[in-house]
């Protein structure tokens, strides 16, 4: 599975189309994407892909029923 990682400050006002395209590809293939927010990193998945959503819970160590 491909890994895409951004650090806070990596993406400024200029849109990094290559990074966005890579992250979109990871999401389309059922992978997870970590992204910085103002305070912590977020973990994203394709919400329409039940297996990908289950991987978010697994990655966070949370039960699927959470």
C-alpha positions as CSV (number, residue, x, y, z in Angstrom):
1,X,0.0,0.0,0.0
2,X,1.3,3.4,-0.9
3,X,2.1,5.9,1.8
4,X,1.7,9.6,1.5
5,X,2.8,11.8,4.3
6,X,2.7,15.6,4.7
7,X,4.1,17.6,7.6
8,X,2.6,20.8,8.9
9,X,3.8,23.6,6.7
10,X,4.5,21.4,3.7
11,X,1.5,22.6,1.8
12,X,1.1,26.3,1.5
13,X,-1.2,28.5,-0.5
14,X,0.1,26.9,-3.7
15,X,-1.9,23.6,-4.2
16,X,0.4,20.6,-4.4
17,X,-1.5,18.8,-7.1
18,X,0.9,15.8,-7.1
19,X,0.4,15.2,-3.4
20,X,-3.4,15.6,-3.6
21,X,-3.5,13.2,-6.6
22,X,-1.4,10.6,-4.8
23,X,-3.6,10.9,-1.7
24,X,-6.7,10.5,-3.8
25,X,-5.3,7.4,-5.4
26,X,-4.6,5.9,-2.0
27,X,-8.2,6.7,-0.9
28,X,-9.6,5.2,-4.1
29,X,-7.7,2.0,-3.5
30,X,-9.0,1.6,0.0
31,X,-6.0,3.0,1.8
32,X,-5.7,5.5,4.7
33,X,-4.3,9.0,4.5
34,X,-2.8,10.9,7.4
35,X,-3.0,14.7,7.1
36,X,-2.1,17.5,9.4
37,X,-4.7,19.8,11.0
38,X,-4.2,22.8,13.1
39,X,-3.6,20.8,16.3
40,X,-3.2,17.0,15.5
41,X,-2.9,14.7,12.6
42,X,-6.1,13.3,11.1
43,X,-6.6,9.9,9.6
44,X,-8.8,9.7,6.6
45,X,-10.5,7.0,4.5
46,X,-13.1,6.7,1.8
47,X,-16.3,6.8,3.9
48,X,-18.1,4.9,1.1
49,X,-15.7,1.9,1.6
50,X,-16.7,-0.1,4.6
51,X,-13.4,-2.0,4.7
52,X,-11.4,1.3,4.6
53,X,-13.5,2.7,7.5
54,X,-12.8,-0.6,9.4
55,X,-9.1,0.0,8.9
56,X,-9.4,3.4,10.5
57,X,-10.8,1.8,13.6
58,X,-8.1,-0.9,13.5
59,X,-5.3,1.7,13.1
60,X,-6.6,3.7,16.0
61,X,-7.0,0.5,18.2
62,X,-10.7,1.1,18.6
63,X,-13.5,-1.5,18.4
64,X,-15.5,-1.6,15.1
65,X,-18.7,-0.7,17.1
66,X,-17.2,2.5,18.4
